[in-house]
Every structure is written in structure tokens, then in C-alpha cells.
Amino acid sequence: MKSTWRLSAALTVLSLPLAGLVAAAPASAAPGTNEAPTVVPSLANWSGDSGLVEITAESRIVASSALLTMGEEFSDDLAEMTGLDLPVVSGSSQPGDISLVLDLADSYAAGGERYSKEGYKLNISTNGVQVTAPTETGAYYGTRSILQIMTQSDGRNKLPAGSAIDWPNYESRGFILDVGRRFFTADFINDYIKMMSYYKLNRFQIHLNDNEIFRPTDHDWRNGYMGFRLKSDNPEFAGLASADGAYDRADWDGFEATAATRGVQIVPEIDAPAHAAAIIKWKPEIGRDGGKSDHLDLGKPETTQAMKDIFSEFTPWFQGAEVNFGADEYPTSLTTDFRNYYNAMAAHLRTLGKQPGAWGSFSYMGGSTAGYDKDVVINSWNNDWYGLTSAANDGMKFINTNDGTLYVVPFADYYHGNGLNNQWLYTNWLPNTAGNQTVDPSKIQGAMFAVWNDLVNKEYTQQDVHGLIERSFPVVAQKTWRAATPTASYAAFNTVLDKIGMGPSLGTVKDTTPAAGAADLATGKPVVASSAKAGYPASNLTDGEQNTRWESSDANPASLTIDLGGVEKIGGVTAEWAANAPASYAIETSKDGSFWDRVTNHEVAGGGNDSVVFPTTEARFVRLAGLTPAAGADTVGAWSVGVAGITNVAVGATATASGVEAPSLPANQAFDGNLATRWSANYNGIRWIAGDLGKAQTVNEVTIAWEGASAKDYSISTSLDGSTWTVVATKTGMPEGKRTDAVSFDPVSARHIKVEVQTANMGIYLSAYEVEVRNTAATALGVTGSISGTPNVDGKYDVEPTLTLEATGAAAAGTQIDYRVGGEEWTPYTGAFAVAGQQLTTVDYRASSGAETFSGFVMLDLDTPVVVTNPEPSVTPEAADPKALKKDSEVDLGLEAKKFPRGTSEVVLGNLAAGEWFYVYLNDDGLGWHQALADGTLSVNTPESTRPGNNKVVVFDAAGTLHGWSALKVTGPPVK
């Protein structure tokens, strides 16, 4: 039986980013042992062994009976993310299996209660991989760690040997989404539940109703935008749900089902007595100001009763332990009514079997918690309304959702309109801190960040919102699971996120964060494969999705051709090969799909990330040819193939700057090739940033990715020595906000680049994600070609096409071009030449200049007549005396071992000089003059009278001289 595991003694083949992300993880390992694999959030405890464990197609998932459903889901996720389709079984495990074990008695003293509820142990050895946990949630989190570890390995099929014990520092780790003021589809919500679980976030609060935050000019909230997003079929609640989007019972049941198997608690929030315009629209009589306000009139008993009715109607939908009833931002003059309502709603939710939750407002609404129900989970959202310190001192159950740190109002000029400061959160923030308030970690349940869609009239989509917060999920997950200062840089953290992605089974939410490095020109572009296995089309390679792949249909050499849609300047090809990677391939490029440049040949080291860099060239089509399976594989597979733009020569440049805003935002982060990190400048004086490219080189473009605190007026200078500078470009009056500037200038030789800012759009604030430097000129030696002539409707040239070739590039002048047709001898190119033939013909061409060389080809499907260079002879040679046809005059006409049927048949003679005339006899029957085709053949028809048995084909050349003879065997009955 084939072994289902392999253990590699050397670590050099593993591309996993190693070493712990936080101080709690091992900073180093003993020689020969594996450091902690990188997981988001990072592992609490790791003990490394040596070598790698490989999961193969023969491995299985062995699950405890209570975990079989989870095992099936894990199998699906594993197939999507790694390509391994493993069966799920119960019973005893074998070497190479992945085992999921539920052990209710499992515990770990250092993890305490948090381990008992969400912790797990992960053991990776030659015996296989095993997850052991006291709860289903813990076991599920163990499978997420396996997915992330394997996804980062070459081939997505390996794990480092060792063992982990993992648990969270905080109970509540999550996110709040305002769907009241902007509807998010049910599919989007389901995807968010899945994504959150991938990062081990466990609390998703959905803010189900709200209205415009800014009072309409007519002071009548009935005319403003409002939303209530639950839709009941009970006629008593007709008119409550929003017409532009609401979730019915089936939608909500879907949310709960998705969350239930993934360790996520959904916390529904119906917010009142403020933010209640949608509820007042349903029952105007319970609103203040005659129903014109967005505040409920709590002086009326029927108001509280109406809210109890709403919660009684919808709470049976909710499967989680908690329901949030809002309760914030109500007039302080109505504190008594507010307190009574608050207590009534908390008590009512308990009668419905739920733990009540609310927004902290006590500091404004009465100055303390005196008289309030304290058995309520509080969102501490503002230090003035009710901060962390007050909540801790009052002994409340509370979660940090501080507005100044954790709120996003998409595209607003307040509350992080362009997204949270993820780098600062990752580097500096802890969940028990909000502004200037810090509390004992044991006093607080955790932290959540929030999106509030205040700008109801601004056009943006749910995907646009995701683009602002995509990387906030893993950052908040990291800091709430492992609440410590990371040892890995934010750039390294983002590199891991580029690899592990957002998790499996996402159908609506798309990755929006650019990966580090050059932009991929192939994303979204059509790609054609010479073969593809069913279900694994070539389009998966360029769809931008991390977990889709292409696979060839068989072991024959395959090719992939990407159409960039137009001629682009390119500088490389990237790929992530599956475990069944090719042994090697050739890269070919073309501007028109006819003339192809042979760029380079490349050997593949195996599964995993692969890149090829070459001098800048221009191409519309990029082809990977000769993709042959490596030894032991039957097909070739890849997760992605990309085409890199012009190489950014500033990556890794030595950076200097006028200063920094904070040590966590240094200048070198503007030259790290990572658009998730940034430099933030000092506040005063002229601000500048410079990069040393390491050597002098020709450049003509600088691209600057500005953060929201962008430059308004700035200049770009170059230098050879870092002392004497020359201004090469100046920009003035540039627009506000986050943007990317590509600044071109005349080519110069430079080693140093400097960007100097005279005026910033946000005053003292100035920040840039990246400074990139390129030479956009395609200077490499090349050859362009053109064809004079048009193929017919069958795609064949029936009239000889004429080819013209021309050298290009900096060294083009005086370059000698050679060509050859159909593999014949090389011929110096002196001018346009015609090509004739009757088959698919390759025309190769090559050029060289100094150390530069170039080769390319064009393929022509030819069906042209043979060019007549001499007329048909007018004299017929006499038939040869059969006695004179001796063995020494017998020649090979391609007739050996061939039999022809009795009667008229076409006989093809070969091995003749192309274009020459030959007279053919069959015995003493003259068959006439025939001109040999370009391939050295000609065809004759045998006469009806041809006798069975051996005959002789006799051939004379144009001079009437005997060329030779050959036997022709004819089968069939004799002529009667």
C-alpha cells in the first residue's frame, strides 16, 4: 500500500512563513526543529519537531462521531483550498490521516476557561495530523489553522512537524455591521460569517434598523432615508420592513445555520428609542413631534409595548444567546423615561430567553448606572457616553467598540472614512485600551470594530465597504485572540494574508487588497488552455480568486495563452503551481498573435509560487508552452498565472526621510513592495522621502501611492551620488484624498530618487503607501514582423505571403537578422521574402547584438502552388528496355512495402527534387510529365490495364536521362 505521508528531513523546501507573530510565541527554535507556523490569529503555544508532513490523495479525514458533519465541511474546504479531495471516515486513524477528536475532558490549565470553550490541540507527526478539542468550536478552529498552514506551503499539501496548543485571550472578538442605513444582501452576510470564522472571530452584531444621521433640512424625519431589515409575514407588522431590502425568516435561518457550524454568534440589534424613524413610520403615534422625529415617545406606555411586540415577533428567529436592544443617543432631558424603557426591554428579552445587550449611555443618561439593570452586555462606544474605565469600575459586562479607534463611516471625512488604521491597530492597540483609557484585561469581554453607513445618499456598494475593511478583520482577530505586541512586522503579517486569503466557500465577497509586488496585468483577462480537466477551466487562473485552479486533462504537453486585451509593457510571469507542477515551460509573447517572441525557458522547482523576470518587452499575448507533468504526475495544475508589469526597481531601496510621525510608520515601508504598509511623515517643515536603488540605472517614471493624507504640491528629483540633485518633475494642485500618481519624465541615469513635498492636502499630515520607480522604455533587442497577404476562409494562404522583419530596441541599428523556413538552413535577412508550401510551416528568425540575443517565430498554414521556374519538357523520352533496368539503377521512390489495388489507383512518388520535371512510365505505359511539389512528391494514376504482381515504375528527368526505377506491387485478379 502506498504510504500516505512523507516526512522531509530538510526545511529548505518549505515556503511557510515561520516564527511567531506575537511575543507569546517562541521567538526561536532549537537547531533542527521547526519554528511556529504562521497562523492568523497566531498560535498561543508551539513545540517544534523536525521535518515536514505531507498530506496526499491517499490521506483521510477521521472524525469522532460528533464531528462527522464538521469533517465533511472540512473536506470540502480542504478540496477547495488545497486540491486534495479526502474522504471522511470514522474509526481508527492511519499514518497520513487528519484526525478530528472531540474530548469533553480535554483541558489546559494555562488556557483556563477560554481553552475549555474555544481551545484546541494540534499535533503534526509521522503518524498524521490530529486536532483534539473539548468543544466543537475548538475543533473547528483547529481545522482553520490546518487550512492556513497548508495553504502557505509549496503545493499546499505540507505541514511542519510539531505540536500547538491554542486558545483566545478574549471571549468576544468581532464586528458590527449597520445594514439599517444600507442593505447588504443575504449572500454577503453569509460570506462574512464564513470569513470571520476563518480568522476565529466569533461575534457578528447586525444593526438592523436606522435612519439618516443628519436631520433633513425640513426638520421632518419622515422625509429622510430609513430602514428596518426584518420582514415578517405577520400582518400586524405590515409596513415595518423596508421595501429596498429586508431579510425574511428563510434568510435569517440561513445566517444562523452558517454561523452554528462555524463558532460564530450572531447578535441581532433592533435599535431604539433613538434611530427609530423606520419604526415610527410603521406606527407614527409612538413617535415624538407627532411622528416627525426619529425618537420614540417613551412617555406613552404603548410605545414600550410596541417595542416588546417587535422583539416578541422576531426573537424566535434568533438562535444566539444575546439580543441587543440599542438604547443610545436619546435626549438627556428624558432620562427617567429612558431608564424605565431600558429596564423594561432588558427584562422583556430575558422572558424571551435572551441575554440583553445595549449601547453604553449611562454617563449622559443620569451620570451613572444607578437605577439601571446591570445584567446587560454593554458596547462601550464612546468615552464620554460611557467609557471603558466607567464600565470596569461599575462591574459591567462590556465590550470595547470605541468610536475613535474602531468605527468606520465609509467615505466620510470623519470616523475613518477610508478604513481603520490597521497598521497602528496591529502594532500598538490592545483590546483593553480606548483613547486614554486602559482597563484590566480581566474586566473586559473583548473588542469589536464597526461599520456605520451614515452617508445614505452617497453611491457605494457592499463590495466597496468590504474594500475598506477587508484587512481589519484579521488585524482585530490577531489582537483579540493574542493580545500582545507582535514580533513580526505589519508587512510580514500582510504577506501572510496575501497567501492565506479570506478562507473557503466565499461566493459574493471578493478580495480587494492588492498583493505585494507588481500589479498583475492578467487578472480578469481571458486565458486559453490547450487542454483542461472538467471543472477546472483555464479561466480559474486569472479570476483573482485564491481557491480556484486549472488542471490539464492528460499527460500531454499543455499550453496556456493569456490575452491582455492590448499591447502592454511587461517584465515577468508569475504562477502558483499546484502539487502537480510542470517540470519546465517556455515563455512566448506576441503583439498580434502571429509573430511570437521566444522569451525564455524556465525550470520549475515544484509546487508553490514561481516567478520569471525578463527585460521589459511589449506584448498582448503571453503563452506558457510545453507544460509537461513532472515525474510521477499525470496532469499539470496551477492556482494562478499572472503577468507582471514593468519591474519596480525601488523595492528594497535603502530609505531616508525628513522624519516620521511614529516609529511604526518608517520610511522603508514606502519601498517594501507592500501596499498595505506606509510611511507617515513628520509634522513640520519640508517633508521628503528618498530611496537608494543600489546602483545607477535608467529610469523615467515614479509612481506614488498616497494615503488619504496626500501631497498637493511636490517635486521629484534624481541623483547619482545622493548629494547633487536634479528636479525631473513637478506636480502642483493635486486633488485631496487617497490616490496614486504615475509621474513620467525624460529618461535619466539615477541611483537615488527623492520626493519632496511642498504642500500637503491635510496640513501637517502626510503619508504614502509606496514609492515605485521604473524604466518604461522597452529597450531590449527584439524583432517585429509583418505579413503581406491574406489567408482564405479556411485560414490558409493560397497565395504566397511575403514576410518583412525589423530589429527593435536600443541596439537595433546594424543588427543582423537571420531566418529559416521549415527548419532548413539559416539565411541572412536582406529584405522581404515570400514563403510557399502546402503545409503548416514555421518560419524562425533570430538576431544578436553584443551580449543581447533574440529569437522568434511565425507559423503559416500554406496551400500555395509550386512556383514554376522551368517549363514542362516538350520531348518524351523513350521507354527503357526492361532488360536494361538493373539493380544499380533502382532508387527509393517511397514505394517499399506498399501494395496498390488492381485497377486505377493514385500512386504518390517521393524523394524527388522539388520543382523539377519527371516523366513516369509504369512498365511500358507512359504516364506523362509531372512536376515535383515542394515536399519532393508527385502523384500519378495507374491505368486500368495494370497487371497484378510486380510492376516497375520508371522515372526520367527533364533531360531525358534515366533517374531510376522502383518496384510497384499490385494486388487483385488478372485482366480477363
KOLVOSE-284382 format. One record per residue (C-alpha): residue in one letter; x, y, z. Coordinates in steps of 0.2 Angstrom, whole numbers, plus 5000, padded with zeros to 4 digits. Example, Ala and Ser with C-alpha at 12.3 -4.5 7.8 and 13.67 -1.06 7.14 Angstrom:
# KOLVOSE-284382
A506249785039 S506849955036 
***
This chain:
# KOLVOSE-284382
M500050005000 K500750174996 S501250275011 T500050425015 W501350535022 R503050595019 L504250675031 S505650785024 A507250805034 A507650975027 L506651135030 T507351215015 V505851155004 L504551235015 S503951415010 L502951435025 P503251605034 L503951545051 A504151625068 G502851685080 L501851845076 V501751885095 A502951895109 A502051745117 A502551635103 P504351555103 A505551685096 S506751555090 A506951365090 A508251245094 P509351195079 G508451065068 T506751105075 N505351195066 E504851365071 A503051405074 P502051415058 T501151575054 V499351575058 V498151725059 P497751745073 S499451675079 L499651515089 A499751535108 N501051395111 W502151295099 S503351155101 G504351115085 D504950945079 S506050925063 G505450895045 L503850915036 V502250805035 E501450795018 I499650765015 T499250665000 A497750604990 E497850445000 S497650535016 R495950535025 I494950645037 V494550535053 A493250615064 S492450575080 S490550535078 A490050705084 L491250795072 L490750695056 T489750845049 M491250965053 G492350835045 E491350845029 E491351035029 F493251025032 S493450905017 D492551025006 D493651175012 L495251075010 A494751024992 E494451204988 M496051274996 T497251134993 G496551024979 L496550874990 D494950784990 L494950675006 P493650555011 V492850575029 V492850415039 S492650365057 G493650245067 S495550225069 S496750335060 Q498250285049 P499850375046 G499550525035 D497750545041 I497050705048 S496050665064 L494750775072 V494450715090 L493150785102 D493750755120 L492550835133 A493850815147 D495250895137 S495951045146 Y497451155148 A497751255164 A498651405156 G497151425144 G495851415158 E494051445154 R494451515137 Y495351355132 S493851255138 K492651345127 E493651385111 G495451305113 Y496251155104 K497751055102 L498651025086 N499850885084 I500850855067 S501950705066 T502450555055 N500850475062 G499750605054 V498950765060 Q497750775074 V496650905081 T495950875099 A494750995107 P493451005122 T492151085111 E491551085093 T492051265091 G493851225097 A493951085084 Y493351195070 Y494651325074 G495951185073 T495451155055 R495551335051 S497351335057 I497751175046 L497051265031 Q498051415034 I499651315037 M499451205021 T498951355010 Q500651435014 S501651285009 D502351244992 G501051144983 R499851174998 N500051005005 K501351015019 L501451055037 P502951075049 A503150935062 G502750995079 S501351025091 A500251185096 I499051225110 D497951375106 W496651475114 P496051655114 N496451795126 Y494751875125 E492951805125 S492251925112 R493051955096 G492052035082 F491252155070 I489652265069 L488852305053 D487552435050 V486352365037 G484952485043 R485552635033 R486252525018 F485652355014 F486852215012 T486252055003 A486051895012 D487451815002 F488551945008 I488051915026 N488351735024 D490051765016 Y490551875031 I490051745043 K491251625034 M492651745033 M492551795051 S492651615057 Y494251585046 Y495051715057 K494251645073 L493151795075 N491651745085 R490451885087 F489451975072 Q488252105078 I487052155064 H486252335067 L484552305059 N483752475059 D484252655057 N484052825048 E484952975042 I486153035055 F485953215049 R484253295051 P483453345035 T483353525031 D481453525033 H481653455050 D480453315046 W481253145048 R479853065038 N480653135023 G482353065027 Y483052895022 M482752755035 G482752565035 F482152415045 R482852255038 L481752115045 K480252055036 S478851965044 D477351885036 N476351935051 P475052065045 E475252155062 F476952215056 A476552255038 G477452415033 L478852395045 A480152315033 S481052415021 A480552405003 D482352414996 G482952265006 A482452165021 Y482851985027 D481451865029 R481451715040 A482251605027 D483651725025 W483951735044 D483851545046 G485251535033 F486351655043 E486051555059 A486451395050 T488051465043 A488551535060 A488151375070 T489451265062 R490751395062 G490851455080 V490051625076 Q488751705087 I487551825078 V487051965089 P485452055081 E485152235086 I483552325085 D483952505090 A482852615099 P482252735106 A483352845095 H483752795077 A481952745076 A481252835061 A480852675052 I479852605067 I478952775069 K478452765050 W477652605054 K476752675070 P476852865069 E475852885085 I477352815095 G478552945088 R478953115096 D478453285087 G476953205080 G477953065071 K479153195063 S480653145075 D481752985074 H481552975093 L480152865101 D479052955113 L479452855129 G478152955139 K476752845131 P476552665138 E476052605120 T477752645114 T478652525125 Q477352395122 A477552415103 M479452385105 K479052225116 D477952165102 I479352185089 F480552095100 S479251955103 E478951935085 F480751925079 T481751855094 P481151675090 W482151695074 F483751725084 Q484751575089 G486151655098 A486151695117 E486151885115 V485052015108 N485452205108 F484052325110 G485152485106 A484752625118 D485952765114 E485952945110 Y484252995117 P483953165124 T484653185142 S483153285147 L482153125146 T483253015157 T481952955168 D480852895153 F482452825145 R482952725161 N481252655163 Y481252595145 Y482952525146 N482552415161 A480852365153 M481752305137 A483152215147 A481852125157 H480752085142 L482252005132 R482551895147 T480751825147 L481151785129 G482651685134 K483951805129 Q485451895137 P485052085133 G486352195126 A486452385124 W487552535120 G488352625134 S487552795138 F487552805157 S488752945159 Y487553055149 M485952975154 G485953005173 G487853015176 S487952835182 T487252665181 A486152695197 G484452635194 Y484852545178 D484852355175 K486652305176 D486452125169 V486652195151 V488152175139 I488752345135 N489552415120 S490752545126 W490752655111 N491252825117 N492252885132 D491153025136 W489552925134 Y490152785144 G492052735143 L493052585147 T493552645164 S491752685170 A491152515164 A492552425173 N492352525189 D490452485188 G490752295186 M489852295170 K489952165156 F490652265142 I491552265125 N492652395118 T491952465102 N492752635104 D492252755091 G493852855090 T494852685087 L493652565079 Y492252655069 V492252665050 V491052785041 P491352735023 F491952885013 A491653015026 D492853145032 Y492653085050 Y492752915059 H494052835047 G493152865031 N494552775021 G494652625034 L495452595050 N497252625054 N497652445053 Q499552465054 W499352565070 L498052445077 Y499152295073 T500752375081 N500052475095 W498252445100 L497652325113 P495852275116 N495852345134 T496352515128 A495252655121 G495952835119 N496752875135 Q495852745145 T496552575149 V495752445160 D496252275167 P496152145153 S495152035165 K493752165167 I493352175148 Q492552045137 G493452095121 A493352215106 M492352235090 F492552365076 A491052435067 V490452505050 W489152645051 N488352695034 D487952875039 L488152935021 V486452875015 N486552974999 K488252934994 E488452804980 Y489452654985 T489252464986 Q489352324999 Q490952274990 D491652454991 V491352445010 H492252275011 G493752355002 L493952475016 I493852345030 E494552185022 R496152185032 S495352255048 F494652085051 P496251985053 V497052135062 V495652135075 A495751945076 Q497551945079 K497452075093 T495951995102 W496551815101 R498351855106 A498352025115 A500152065114 T501352165104 P501852075088 T503652025085 A503352015066 S503152175056 Y501552235049 A502252205031 A502652025036 F500852005043 N500152065026 T501251955016 V500451805026 L498751875022 D499151885004 K499451695005 I498051635016 G496651745009 M494951765017 G494551575018 P493451455008 S491651455002 L491551634998 G490451674983 T490051854984 V491451944994 K492951974984 D494752004989 T495152194986 T496852214994 P498252214981 A499652094985 A501452154987 G502352174971 A502052224954 A500252234948 D499552084939 L499152134921 A498251964918 T496951974932 G495251964924 K495951934906 P495451784895 V496651634895 V496551484884 A497251314888 S497651184875 S496851064887 A495851074904 K495050944915 A493250954918 G492851084932 Y494551164931 P494551284917 A495951394912 S494851554917 N495151504935 L497051554933 T496651744930 D494951764940 G495851844955 E495151704966 Q496351624978 N495551454979 T495151414960 R496351314949 W496651244932 E497151074928 S497650994911 S496650844905 D498150724902 A499950704902 N500250784885 P501250944885 A500051094888 S500051274884 L499251424892 T498951584882 I498451744890 D497651894880 L498052054889 G496752144878 G498052264871 V499952284869 E500652314887 K502452334893 I502852184903 G504352124913 G503951944920 V502751804923 T502151734940 A501251574944 E500751474959 W500851294954 A499851154962 A500751004969 N500650934951 A501851074945 P502651064927 A504451014926 S504851164915 Y504051284902 A504451414889 I503851594889 E503251664872 T502551834869 S501651914854 K500952084850 D499752014837 G499551834840 S500551794824 F502351844827 W503051764843 D504551804853 R505451664862 V505751754878 T506551614889 N506451434895 H506151404914 E506351254925 V505051234939 A505651184957 G503951104961 G502351164968 G502151344975 N502551514970 D503651534954 S504151694945 V505151734930 V505851914927 F506451964910 P506952134901 T505452244898 T504552194882 E502952234874 A501552104871 R499752074870 F499851884871 V500851794884 R501051604882 L501751474893 A502151324882 G502751144884 L501951124901 T502450944904 P501950854920 A503450824932 A503950644936 G502650554945 A501150664939 D499850634926 T499250814924 V499850994927 G498951104939 A499051294944 W498151404956 S498551564947 V499651634932 G500051814931 V500951944920 A501952074929 G502152244923 I503752344922 T504852294936 N504852414950 V506752444954 A506452534970 V505852384980 G507052364995 A507852534992 T508852605006 A507652735013 T507952905021 A506653045025 S506453205034 G505653115048 V504253005053 E502653035063 A502952875073 P504252735074 S502952615067 L502752715051 P504552715045 A505252775028 N505752605022 Q503952545022 A503752655006 F505052544997 D504452375003 G503352324988 N501852315000 L500352424998 A499652385015 T501152475024 R501552655023 W502752795028 S502052945038 A503053105038 N503553225052 Y502353365055 N503453515052 G504553595039 I504853525021 R504453345021 W505453225009 I505753045007 A507252964996 G507752794991 D509452724986 L509252604972 G510852524975 K511652564958 A511452694944 Q510152644931 T509052724918 V507352774925 N505952884918 E504452854929 V504052874948 T502352814955 I501752864972 A500352784981 W499752914993 E498752885008 G497252995012 A498453125019 S499153155001 A500353284994 K499653434985 D501253514978 Y502853414976 S504353384966 I505353234961 S507253234960 T508653114955 S510453104959 L511952994955 D512853024972 G511453064984 S512153244986 T511853334970 W510053334965 T509153374949 V507253404948 V506553294934 A504653334938 T503553444947 K501653424952 T500553564959 G498753574964 M498453384965 P496753334972 E496353284990 G496153104996 K496952934993 R497652924976 T499052854965 D500152974954 A501152904940 V502453034935 S503453024919 F504953114914 D506353104901 P507452954904 V508952994916 S510352894924 A510052894943 R510452794958 H509452904971 I507652964969 K506853094981 V505053154983 E505053324991 V503353394997 Q503053574997 T501153575002 A500153435009 N498253425007 M497953385026 G499153515033 I500353435045 Y499853255040 L500753175025 S500852985021 A501252875007 Y501052685005 E502352664991 V503652744980 E503952644964 V505252684951 R505352614933 N506052624916 T504552614905 A505552614889 A505652444880 T507452444876 A507852254874 L508352184857 G506852124848 V506252084830 T504552144824 G503752064808 S502352094796 I501451984783 S500952044766 G499551934761 T497851874767 P497351694772 N495751624764 V494151574773 D495051414779 G496451514786 K497651454773 Y498751564762 D498451504744 V499451654738 E501251664744 P501351784759 T502851894760 L503751924777 T504652084782 L505752084798 E506452234808 A507552244823 T506952344838 G507652404854 A509152514859 A510352404850 A509352384834 A510452484822 G511552374812 T510852214820 Q510952064808 I509351964807 D509451784801 Y507951674796 R507551494791 V505951414783 G505351244789 G506951204798 E508051224783 E509751324783 W509851494791 T509851634778 P510451814782 Y508951934780 T509152064767 G507352114763 A505652044762 F505451864756 A504051754750 V503651584758 A502751444748 G502151274753 Q500751154756 Q500851134774 L500951224791 T502651294791 T503651384804 V504751524800 D506151554813 Y507151714815 R508451774826 A509551924830 S511051974840 S511952124845 G513352124858 A512852024873 E510952034868 T510151894858 F508351874852 S507351734844 G505651714837 F504451634825 V502851644815 M501851494809 L501051504792 D499751374786 L500251374767 D499251304752 T500251394738 P500551324721 V502351274717 V503251414708 V503651364690 T505451404687 N505551304671 P504351244658 E503751074655 P504950974644 S504250954626 V505150794622 T504550624628 P505950504632 E505850334626 A505350194637 A506850094644 D507249914639 P506649814654 K508249714652 A509249874655 L508449914672 K509749834683 K509949844702 D511149984701 S509850104694 E508550054707 V508050204718 D506950244733 L505350324727 G504450294743 L503550134737 E504350004748 A503249884756 K501749964749 K500349874739 F499149954727 P497449884722 R497149814705 G496349954693 T496550144693 S497450204708 E498350364714 V500250324717 V501250454726 L503150454722 G504350534733 N506150584736 L506250694721 A506950864719 A505651004722 G505051094707 E505950984694 W505050894680 F505050704679 Y504250584665 V503550424673 Y503250254665 L502350114673 N503149964664 D502950024646 D501450134649 G501950324648 L501050424662 G501750594656 W502750734663 H502450784682 Q503250924692 A503850884710 L503050984724 A503951074737 D503950924748 G504850824734 T503250714729 L502150694714 S500650594710 V500150484696 N498750374692 T498950194686 P498050134671 E496650014672 S497649884662 T499049874675 R499349694679 P499349614696 G501049574704 N502749664702 N502749814691 K504149944688 V503950124689 V505250204679 V505750394680 F506650504668 D507250684672 A506950834662 A508550804651 G507850634646 T509050544657 L508550394667 H508350444685 G507950274692 W506650144694 S505750064708 A504549904710 L502749934712 K501649784718 V499849774713 T498549664720 G496949594713 P496349464699 P497149464682 V496349564667 K495149444658 
***
